[in-house]
Amino acid sequence: MEQTSNSQWIATDEKENNMKRGTNGFTLVELLVVIVIIAILAGMLMPALGRARESARAVSCLGNSKQMGAYLMIHASQNRDMLPSSYTYRNYGTEASPDGSSGTGYIHWSAVVTGRETTDGAAPTIEKNASFKSDVFKCPSFNPDNTKMGMPGGWKPTRYAGSSSTVTENLDYQAEAMAYTANAIFMPRRKNVTNEEFSNLVRLDLATAPDSEILVAEYTDVAARIMGNSAAGGAAMKSHRPTNALGGAGGLAWLGGEADHGGGDFEMLDYDFMIAESKKSSFTTVGSDDLQYHLLYTGWDRHAGRANYTFADGHAASFTLKETLDPQNYLWGQRAYAAGGQEIKKPKAVVP
């Protein structure tokens, strides 16, 4: 009888303990400990997951850079080894208006190398929806600071409906989201007859070191760094403009075929100087020399402090800004091919 009584007591104690623990077998304290551990693990994993996502986006962007290299190599092979200009006016070279005007829209190199451009006379009366969709010219990490002028993936064309209060039609032959900009030493501005005085179309086989000279770079996603670099910038996003990393006489910048650089030698740009330039609070001052360096157009730190570049032999690779500006291996070019082929010399001491 005693044994039966003890068994009943044991069973009763276990039942009470289970009731205290709850139906899931855990006390409230134990549950809280598990929740805290999960939160700590999640906090540790989230940065790693974020880095993994960005790494995947950077790889996708690098693939785009390689595809653009293929487009440009094919274009050159079909055009006597000649590269396209970064852009021209749509009505450039017509008898009625040899210089043309930006009001009729632009023909951008993205349209030229994909076979989407056309020549349509003194006014764009045939095609008023000229922009086109293409993932090749979009970077998945590109997030513009001005969503009116840009969209996820890239900047809108200059003459793109809704990008400014005066634009109601898509007049530019250009990818509708553009995250990449050409190097003007290879693909200069050649928008009209007047600009021919300052820039020439470039034959790819003239490149001194094509495997280490940048042909295409990534655009910055900071609108002010593109809009504030020339007197003609106005309020429109100039997403057709090329970049370059050249200085000229007296510290003047080369405007990529827009005008002469002031004579004298072309010089490499200094890394510390450019970092200081990029940190300025305003880029809207027009006409001052130090606000016209078009290297500011580039997004040199988009992918964890690095950016992707297409080179003049068609391959693509990732570099930091400092690596691209190393005077012992200057990746922005050995010569100013579009401006007479002048040698680019090592930088003199520059004080920001």
C-alpha positions in Angstrom: 0.0 0.0 0.0 2.9 2.3 0.8 4.4 1.8 -2.6 1.1 2.7 -4.3 0.8 5.8 -2.3 4.4 6.9 -3.2 3.8 6.4 -6.9 0.7 8.6 -6.7 2.8 11.3 -5.0 5.5 11.1 -7.7 2.9 11.3 -10.5 1.3 14.3 -8.8 4.6 16.1 -8.5 5.5 15.5 -12.2 2.0 16.8 -13.2 2.5 20.0 -11.2 6.0 20.5 -12.7 4.7 20.2 -16.2 1.9 22.7 -15.4 4.6 25.1 -14.2 6.7 24.6 -17.3 3.7 25.0 -19.6 2.5 22.7 -22.3 5.7 23.1 -24.4 8.0 21.9 -21.7 9.8 25.3 -21.3 9.7 27.9 -18.6 9.2 31.5 -19.4 12.8 32.2 -18.5 14.0 29.5 -20.8 11.9 30.9 -23.7 13.3 34.3 -23.2 16.9 33.0 -23.2 16.2 31.2 -26.5 14.7 34.4 -28.0 17.7 36.4 -26.9 20.1 33.8 -28.5 18.2 33.9 -31.8 18.3 37.7 -31.8 22.0 37.7 -31.2 22.6 35.2 -34.0 20.4 37.2 -36.4 22.3 40.3 -35.6 25.5 38.5 -36.3 24.2 37.0 -39.6 22.5 40.1 -41.1 25.7 42.0 -41.9 27.1 38.9 -43.5 23.9 38.4 -45.5 24.0 42.1 -46.6 27.6 41.7 -47.8 26.6 38.6 -49.6 23.8 40.4 -51.4 26.1 43.3 -52.3 28.7 40.8 -53.6 26.1 39.3 -55.8 25.1 42.7 -57.1 28.7 43.6 -57.8 29.2 40.4 -59.8 26.1 41.2 -61.8 27.4 44.7 -62.5 30.8 43.2 -63.5 28.9 41.0 -66.0 27.3 44.2 -67.5 30.7 45.8 -67.8 32.0 42.7 -69.7 28.9 42.9 -72.0 29.5 46.5 -72.7 33.1 45.7 -73.6 31.8 43.1 -76.0 29.4 45.6 -77.6 32.2 48.1 -78.1 34.7 45.6 -79.5 32.1 44.4 -82.0 31.2 48.0 -83.0 34.9 48.8 -83.5 35.5 45.7 -85.6 32.6 46.7 -87.9 33.7 50.4 -88.2 37.4 50.3 -89.2 38.4 49.9 -85.5 36.7 53.2 -84.7 35.0 53.7 -81.3 31.8 55.8 -81.1 31.7 59.2 -79.5 29.9 59.4 -76.1 27.1 61.3 -77.7 26.0 63.7 -80.5 23.0 65.9 -81.1 20.3 64.1 -83.0 20.3 66.9 -85.7 24.1 67.3 -85.7 25.5 67.8 -89.1 22.3 68.7 -91.0 22.6 71.3 -93.7 20.0 73.5 -92.0 21.7 73.3 -88.6 25.2 72.0 -88.7 25.7 72.4 -85.0 22.3 71.2 -84.0 20.9 71.7 -80.5 20.3 69.7 -77.4 16.6 70.5 -77.6 16.1 67.9 -80.2 17.7 65.2 -78.2 20.9 63.2 -78.1 22.3 60.0 -79.7 24.1 58.2 -76.9 26.7 55.5 -77.3 24.5 52.9 -75.7 22.1 53.3 -78.6 24.9 53.2 -81.2 26.5 50.0 -80.0 23.1 48.2 -79.8 22.0 49.4 -83.2 19.1 51.6 -81.9 20.2 55.0 -83.2 18.9 56.7 -86.2 19.6 59.9 -88.2 16.3 61.8 -88.6 17.0 65.2 -89.9 16.7 68.7 -88.4 14.0 67.8 -85.9 13.0 64.6 -84.2 9.6 64.3 -85.9 9.8 60.5 -86.6 10.7 59.1 -83.2 9.6 60.8 -79.9 10.0 57.7 -77.7 13.6 57.1 -78.4 14.8 55.7 -75.1 15.0 51.9 -74.7 15.0 49.4 -71.9 18.1 47.3 -71.3 19.4 45.6 -68.1 23.0 45.7 -69.5 23.3 49.4 -68.8 21.8 49.2 -65.3 23.7 48.5 -62.1 21.7 46.6 -59.4 23.5 48.6 -56.7 22.7 52.0 -58.2 20.3 54.1 -56.1 20.1 57.7 -57.2 19.8 60.5 -54.7 17.3 62.2 -57.1 14.5 59.9 -58.1 13.0 62.5 -60.5 16.2 62.3 -62.6 17.1 58.7 -61.9 15.6 55.3 -61.1 16.8 52.1 -59.5 19.6 51.0 -61.8 20.7 54.3 -63.4 20.1 57.9 -64.4 17.3 58.7 -66.9 18.2 60.3 -70.2 18.4 64.1 -70.3 15.4 64.5 -72.6 13.2 62.0 -70.7 9.6 62.7 -70.1 9.0 63.9 -66.5 12.7 64.2 -65.6 12.3 68.0 -65.6 9.4 70.4 -65.9 10.2 71.3 -69.5 10.6 67.7 -70.9 7.5 65.9 -72.0 8.9 63.4 -74.6 11.6 60.8 -74.6 13.9 62.3 -77.3 17.2 60.7 -76.5 18.4 57.5 -78.1 19.8 56.2 -74.9 19.1 53.4 -72.4 16.4 54.6 -70.1 18.5 53.7 -67.0 22.2 54.5 -67.4 24.7 53.6 -64.7 27.9 53.8 -66.8 29.9 56.5 -68.4 32.6 56.4 -71.1 36.1 57.6 -70.7 36.4 60.7 -72.9 40.0 59.9 -74.0 38.5 57.1 -76.0 34.9 58.3 -76.5 34.7 62.1 -76.2 31.9 64.5 -76.5 31.4 65.2 -80.2 28.0 66.7 -80.1 28.4 69.1 -83.1 30.7 70.5 -85.7 32.2 73.0 -83.3 33.3 70.2 -81.0 35.3 68.6 -83.8 38.0 71.2 -83.1 38.6 69.8 -79.7 38.0 66.0 -80.1 38.5 63.2 -82.6 36.9 59.9 -82.9 39.4 57.3 -81.7 40.7 54.2 -83.4 40.9 51.4 -80.8 44.1 50.0 -82.2 45.9 53.3 -81.2 45.6 52.4 -77.5 49.0 52.1 -75.9 48.1 49.6 -73.3 44.5 48.5 -73.9 44.4 45.9 -71.2 45.1 48.6 -68.6 43.3 51.7 -69.9 39.7 52.3 -68.7 37.1 52.5 -71.5 33.9 52.6 -69.4 33.4 53.4 -65.7 30.4 53.5 -63.3 28.4 56.7 -62.8 28.1 58.3 -59.4 24.6 58.2 -57.9 25.0 61.8 -56.6 23.2 64.1 -59.0 25.2 67.2 -58.0 28.4 65.7 -59.0 27.3 65.5 -62.6 25.1 68.6 -62.8 27.5 71.1 -61.2 30.5 70.5 -63.4 29.9 72.9 -66.4 28.2 76.1 -67.2 25.9 74.4 -69.6 24.7 71.9 -67.0 21.5 73.7 -66.1 18.8 71.8 -64.2 18.8 68.7 -66.5 20.6 65.4 -65.6 23.4 65.1 -68.1 23.6 61.3 -68.1 25.1 61.2 -71.5 28.4 62.9 -70.4 31.7 61.1 -70.5 34.2 61.1 -67.6 38.0 61.6 -67.7 40.8 61.8 -65.2 42.9 64.5 -66.9 44.2 67.8 -65.6 45.7 70.5 -67.8 47.7 73.6 -67.7 47.4 75.7 -64.5 45.2 73.0 -62.9 42.5 73.3 -65.4 40.4 70.2 -66.2 39.9 68.8 -69.6 36.2 68.9 -70.4 36.2 65.7 -72.5 36.0 67.4 -75.9 33.7 70.2 -74.9 36.6 72.7 -75.1 40.4 72.9 -75.2 42.1 72.2 -71.9 44.1 75.4 -72.0 47.2 74.3 -73.7 50.3 72.7 -72.1 50.6 69.2 -70.8 47.9 66.8 -69.8 48.5 65.6 -66.2 47.3 62.7 -64.2 44.9 63.5 -61.3 46.0 63.0 -57.7 44.1 60.6 -55.4 44.1 62.8 -52.3 43.0 65.8 -54.3 40.1 64.0 -55.8 38.9 62.6 -52.5 38.9 66.2 -51.1 37.0 67.4 -54.2 34.3 64.7 -53.7 33.7 65.8 -50.1 32.9 69.4 -50.9 29.5 70.5 -49.7 28.5 72.1 -53.0 29.2 71.3 -56.7 27.0 74.1 -58.1 29.6 76.8 -58.6 30.1 77.3 -62.3 33.4 78.3 -63.8 35.8 77.5 -61.0 38.6 75.1 -62.1 38.4 72.8 -59.1 34.7 72.0 -59.8 35.2 70.8 -63.3 37.1 67.6 -62.8 34.9 65.1 -64.6 36.2 62.2 -62.6 33.6 63.3 -60.1 31.1 61.8 -62.4 32.1 58.3 -61.4 30.8 56.1 -58.6 34.3 54.9 -57.6 33.1 53.3 -54.3 29.8 51.7 -55.2 30.8 48.1 -54.3 32.3 48.1 -50.9 34.9 50.8 -51.7 35.4 49.5 -55.3 33.9 50.0 -58.7 33.8 47.9 -61.9 35.6 49.1 -65.1 35.6 48.0 -68.7 39.0 48.2 -70.4 40.0 49.0 -73.9 40.6 45.3 -74.7 37.0 44.5 -73.7 37.7 42.8 -70.4 36.3 44.1 -67.1 37.7 44.2 -63.5 37.1 45.8 -60.1 39.5 48.4 -58.6 39.6 51.0 -55.9 39.9 54.7 -56.9 43.4 54.8 -55.5 44.4 51.8 -57.6 43.1 53.5 -60.8 45.0 56.7 -60.0 48.4 55.1 -59.2 50.8 57.2 -61.3 53.0 54.1 -61.8 50.1 52.3 -63.4 47.6 55.0 -64.4 44.5 53.2 -65.5 42.7 56.2 -66.9 44.9 56.3 -69.9 48.5 56.7 -71.2 47.6 59.3 -73.8 44.7 61.7 -74.5 43.8 59.8 -77.7 40.8 62.0 -78.5 42.8 65.2 -78.1 45.8 64.6 -80.4 47.2 61.6 -78.6 49.3 63.7 -76.2 51.1 61.8 -73.4 49.5 62.1 -69.9 52.2 63.1 -67.5 52.6 62.3 -63.8 50.8 64.9 -61.5 52.6 67.8 -59.9 51.9 68.6 -56.3 48.3 69.6 -56.0 46.9 71.3 -52.9 43.0 71.0 -52.5 
